[in-house]
Structures are given as structure tokens and as C-alpha cells.
Amino acid sequence: MPIVDKLKEALKPGRKDSAEDGELGKLLASSAKKVLLQKIEFEPASKSFSYQLESLKSKYLLLNPKTEGASRPRSGDEAQARRQGSERPCGSDGVPAPQKVLFPTERLSLRWERVFRVGAGLHNLGNTCFLNSTIQCLTYTPPLANYLLSKEHARNSWGWGSLHINK
């Protein structure tokens, strides 16, 4: 007998006439204890996990399929791959080098240089709460805060929309 049926049977309205909430609470506690102490019998799954996995895989489109070497990439893809390979060589970890370096890594400090007061919050314009929370979290990380407080970003102006922070 499934646990749902056992709970329904234990909590039948006609089982005890109790008008008070305290009585109902006691009835519920005793019934739940009785049901939870009973042995639960499990049944094997009617379909295997691999079937479920295959049905889930069929719902989604793989954006970057791994090629086994059997299929040849289109000419446009090949030219783009060559351009990317010549511009940004991969490091030992497989991550390509950045197109633009904002701050030299040897001058980047991963620790707090000084203790600062908590900064001001950001104003929510109705649809920016996730962006605001992300920016606020990032500005409380030592590398980004030290970079912004170094005023290096003001010297390297990249045009409209550059990020500025005040002490």
C-alpha cells in the first residue's frame, strides 16, 4: 500500500470526532508517527534511467557539438577558427588570451590594501535589480575594487559607458 493511501486512511475525517485544533494536532502527530514507522516497500522503476536521459537529451539542441574528425567544418567556420587561433593563442589551461588587457596582472592585488567604509547602494530602475546586485557583489571583491580605486580605468578610457567608482 503506497504511503499516500496510508496517510489518507489514517487521517479520515470520520475516524475521530475532534472539534478542537489541539486534538487535530495530536491526531495528526500520532497518525504521522504510526505511518512513518511502517515499512515502506519500494518497486523497481518501470523505465530505466538511460531512457529518461535520452528523452531529456532529445529536448535540447547542442550548440557546440564535438567533432570526431569525420565531418569537415564549413569554410566560414574554418576561416574564423584560423583568425581566432592567430589572434589569441591558448595558454596551458586551454583558455584563450584576452583581446584587451585592462590591468597588468603583476600589478593586480588579490588582497585588500586598506579598509574602506561600505559603499553606497545602487538605485533600482525597475528592471536592473539583478544587474545592480551583480555589480555590487563584484565591487566588493578585492581585485576589482583595487583596480577601480587605482584610477587606472580613468587613464584607459574606452569610450561611452565606462565604469567609475567613488570612495
N, C-alpha and C positions, 0 to 999 in steps of 0.2 A: 504494500500500500504506500503510495507516494506521501511525502511529508505534508503536502498541501491538503490532501484528504484527511490526514490525521489531525491537522490543526482545525479544519472545518468541523470535524466530528467533536473535537474537544471543546470548541467554543460555540456549540449550537445554542441559539437563544433560549430554547425550551429546557435546557439542561438544569439550570437552577434559576429560580426567580429572585434576582437581586436587583433592587432598585437603586442602591447606593453605589457611588463611584468606588468607594473603598472595597466593597465586596467584589465589584467587577475587576479591580486591580488584583485582588487576592486570587480570584478565579483564573485570571489571565496568567499570573505568575505560576500558579500550581500546574495549570494546563501546559504552559510552555515548558516547565521543568519535566513534566511527565513525557511530553513529546520529544524533548531533546535527549532524554536518557534512553529512548528506544533505539534499537539497532537500525541503521539505515542500510538498505540493500541497494547497491549500485548495479546498473545494467551496462553492458558494453555498448559503445556508440554504434548507431546503425550505419553510418558512413565514416570512412577513415579520414584522418586529418589531411592526408595528401589530396583527397577530393575537395575538401574545404579550401585548402591552399590554392589549388588550381582554379577554383571558381572565383576566388578573390583576385588572383593574378589576371584573369580574363577581363576584369573590370577596368584595369588601369593600362595606360599607354606608357611604354618605356621610352623615355626621352633620349637617353644616351645608351643605346644598346652596345654591348661589347662585340666587336667583330672578331671572328675566328680566323680571319685571313682569307676566307673563301669568297667573301663579297668585296668587290672593288669600290672604293669611295668615288662619289661623283667628282668631276673635275673642279667644280667650285669649292667643294669641301677640301680637296687636296691642296688647292692654292691657298686657302685660308689657313690650313694647318701648317703649311710651309712658312707663311708670313708670321704666324704666332710663334713658331719654333725659332725663327731668326731674330725676332724682337725680344722675346722673353725666354731665355733658357731656364730649364727646370733645375732646381737645386737637388741636393741629395735626398730630400724628403718628397720630391715629386711636385712640389708647389712652384708654379712659375714665379719668376721675379716680378715685382710690381712695375707698372708702366711709369709711375711717377712716385718718387720717394719724397714724402712730406718732411721728414725729420731724420737726420742720420742716426742709425741705431746705436752708435757708440756714445752719442750724447743723450740718449733717451734713458731716463731714470725710472726704474720699476718700483721705487720706494718713495714715500712721502718725504719731501725735502724739509718742509715746515708744517706746522699745524695751522689750519685755517678755520675760520668760522664756517658754519653751514651756509651754503649759498641760497639765493632766493629761488622760489618755485617758479614754474612756468605757467603762463595763462592758457587755459584750455579754450580753444575757439570752437568747440563743438565736435570736431572730428579729429582732434590732434592728441587725444589723451595717451594713446599707445606710443606715438612719436615722442611726446613730452616725457613720458616715463623712461623711454629708452635713452633719450639724450641725458636726462637727469642721472640715470644709473651710470652711463659712460663718463660723465663729468666727475663722478666720484671715484673713478679708477685712477690710480697714481700716474700711469703713463700718459693718458690723455690730459689730465689736469696739469701735469708738469709741462707738457708740450704747449698747452694754451697759455699757461702762466709765464712761459718763457718769452712770449710775444713773437716767437719765430713765425707764427702763422700770419702776423700782420706784415712782416717783411716779404713773405712769399704770397702776395695777394693773387688769388686765382680767379678773380672776377666777381660777378654778382653772386650773392648768397653765401659768402664765406662765413665761417663760424667765429664768433667773438665771445669772450667770457670776461667778466669783470670780477675783481676781487671783492 
